[in-house]
C-alpha cells in the first residue's frame, strides 16, 4: 500500500485500489459505495478506469451496497472529461452543490 493510500485511509477512512497505471479511492457509507478519486496515466485511461470502477462495485455489492455514487468538481480542469466518463459508465445525475456534481448508479 502506497503512502498516499495509508494517509487517506488514516485521515479520511477511504480505501484505495492501486495498480501500476493508476488508483481509485472509495468508502462504504451504509448502502452506498462512494467512489471519490480515480486517476489513470493518460495512455491507460480508456482501458483501465472502468476495470477499477467495476472492482469498487463488486466490493460494494459484497458489502450490501445498493448504489454507487461518484462526484465531479466543476472547477477541476478535467471536469468535462470526468463527466463524460461517469455518464459512459452508466451513472445518472443525482444532485449538485456549488462544489460538486454527484452521480449515482444502481448496483
Secondary structure, 3 states (H helix, E strand, C coil): CCHHHHHHHHHHCCEEEEECCEEEEEEEECCEEEEEEEEECHHHHHHHHHHHHHHHHHHHHHCCCCEEEEEECCCCCCHHHHHHHHHHCCCEEEEECCCCEEEEEEC
